[in-house]
Amino acid sequence: MKNMLVAQSGGPSAAINATITGVIDAGLASSRVEHVYGALNGIKGVLNENFVILDDICKKTETRDLLAMTPAAALGSCRWKLKNPEEDKREFEEIIRILRKNNIGYFIYTGGNDSMDTVYKLSVYCREHGVDDIKIMGAPKTIDNDLGETDHCPGFGSAAKFIATAFTEIACDCYVYDIPSVTVVEVMGRNAGWLTASAALARNEERNVPQLIYLCERAFDTERFVKDVKEALDRENNIIIAVSEGLKDARGNYVGEEMKSGKEDAFGHKYLSGIGKYLEQVITDKIGCKVRSVELNILQRCAGYMLSETDIIESRNLGAFAAVSAIRGETGKMSALKRMPGDNYQVEIVLADLSKIANVEKTVPLEWITEDGHDITEELVDYLRPLIQGEVRIPYKDGVPEHFIL
Amino acid sequence: MKNMLVAQSGGPSAAINATITGVIDAGLASSRVEHVYGALNGIKGVLNENFVILDDICKKTETRDLLAMTPAAALGSCRWKLKNPEEDKREFEEIIRILRKNNIGYFIYTGGNDSMDTVYKLSVYCREHGVDDIKIMGAPKTIDNDLGETDHCPGFGSAAKFIATAFTEIACDCYVYDIPSVTVVEVMGRNAGWLTASAALARNEERNVPQLIYLCERAFDTERFVKDVKEALDRENNIIIAVSEGLKDARGNYVGEEMKSGKEDAFGHKYLSGIGKYLEQVITDKIGCKVRSVELNILQRCAGYMLSETDIIESRNLGAFAAVSAIRGETGKMSALKRMPGDNYQVEIVLADLSKIANVEKTVPLEWITEDGHDITEELVDYLRPLIQGEVRIPYKDGVPEHFIL
């Protein structure tokens, strides 16, 4: 009997805890797994041997169900980039030593692009150094939906549901006044516009909002934007606009960059904020009507009261499948979703090759953005719609949601 | 048989539609009411004779229930201040003429301070001019909870529940990294800190967030704030701070005013934004740890998926009581909530005198703010806690909440 280890990495999401719940489910169900350990704060927790015994903590079904419905990352996360083993293999040696010391035969790492880079490097290192007693698997997670080799990513559906819902509520709020107004809503997404596109799911027969959608995949032209807004105001009083935080101009520079902070994270990504405020200023200057901007902010990724049932079920299954695959001897792969053809939404869980995933960003195909550049196509709506279906009835205590807290 | 007229005014809330639902309920139930009209966009809709027949539209129980769960203001709102009748009585004469022309004997106006000012002026005008065939009643509404003569205000409980919940989610999000971090959360409230205080309802045995709470009732000292944050960081890694948007310094000037827009609305209120960003900058400059600011923004008042059941039931009852009181001959009053003494939360609906309500702002008593200025007392928590109890299971369609749309 071997032990299993699971850890979480990257930005929080509303579904990553469902994925580790799936890992625990699989570990508890397998006669080949003694304990399921959780490493605190991702790969840093492995390096520091900072483990908790999850199968013990989550013995009860109710505890696991609560964990699956709790947002963010119950085990904590990190943004720690392993060095290239050709330059410095000490971290790799240390990880292997600690895993072996704890009799860990299966290591499941959940996360996004950067985390899959970690899993990939580690699995390559093991292969090249003859380490075959440790199976290393990735389980996808990213609200950005930008991982390759999977139809979509756990956490995305719940974030998309929050965003679509927020637009329905903002629409209610905008329509109360009968004076022309523009509301610019800034949605997360540096390079991939999937989340911004989800705003379109707010539309129905009675509510055509947002009227304008700008994804970061397509070069943004401020003059054209002003023209679009003016034309929209000619047709309707209250205009709601969805914009990706990472809008760039034709040269690839972030729009309104001068208003932004410019800080960088450990992976060299710039922290963005302020495209909404910038465009609010543009509309004030060029159009002069009532205008406000709304930054949906971190609630997009951590709103556990707005879970997509589809997302939570899939996320849990993906964790379980990664764990079961490791037990069966697979290594260096990621559990992934494959959408079946046909009108009814169905997915199959498959294994994907990490070499095709690590550090690749899957963005919205340009053909899914309309010609005029300020909307998305029906194909994209059809892709998105199934992912937000179903509600999860979460438990409340004393008026606020109950969460799993380690 | 007379007709009844209902209109909504002021900022949107998640419960004001429940109040007009109560008015419709009462109108439908009374043999003395022929139709319940709704005026679109508040008193402006009355002046423009822009009416819809609500008892017809909302004949079905399901339609009324959906209306009661729909956020914002289904009839639209306005920010229109009636002139002082001593200076210009034309608007008053016109309103009376239109009400009489439409055989309206009962006029129920829902709103906050400014709206109650409208109801008050109109009722005084009627009394002074011998208009006794039209009964005019107010029904309270304001997420700010700043109306006098009522224990609390419809819409506040749901906004408070959203805010408390948001803090539990933000806490989940903050705790994932093991590096020191500060999150400043800006909550609505120009002069009343009730909403900011609601952040404390996120606390339980396992989660002591927010660690610091600053209400706008107490003078804010930036140096003292930096000291508070440093001390909190000495004790814990992840600090979450709730601040009212309307924080003022000892001289009464808005803190960080230079960073704000300075635009004013029709009532001379300044539009505020930016205290969060300002304090983020202060912490970056003076402490230098990881810091971010979150503006909860308009979702606070329009999140229909986060309704307090207590709030929605009370709001509907307050609308019905105002309507029934008008039918019984009352005029110039507002339906209000009186909390009964005792450990178990119970309220009675009463009538309050509008002269004591119009243009008065009820702020948080200073004795409910702790001596050190960065927290609230248990008395205030006890006052707030019952108001967010109970959840409303709203209907979803195609993955997003269903709303009543006129």
Interface residues (C-beta under 8 A of the other chain):
Chain A: Q8 P12 L40 N41 K44 T70 P71 A72 A73 G76 S77 C78 R79 K161 A164 T165 A166 T168 E169 I170 C172 D173 Y175 V176 Y177 D178 L201 A202 N204 E206 R207 R292 V294 E295 N297 I298 L299 R301 C302 A303 G304 Y305 M306 S308 R385 I388 Q389 G390 E391 R393 Y396 K397 D398 G399 V400 P401 H403 I405
Chain B: Q8 P12 L40 N41 K44 T70 P71 A72 A73 G76 S77 C78 R79 K161 A164 T165 A166 T168 E169 I170 C172 D173 Y175 V176 Y177 D178 L201 A202 N204 E206 R207 R292 V294 E295 N297 I298 L299 R301 C302 A303 G304 Y305 M306 S308 R385 I388 Q389 G390 E391 R393 Y396 K397 D398 G399 V400 P401 H403 I405
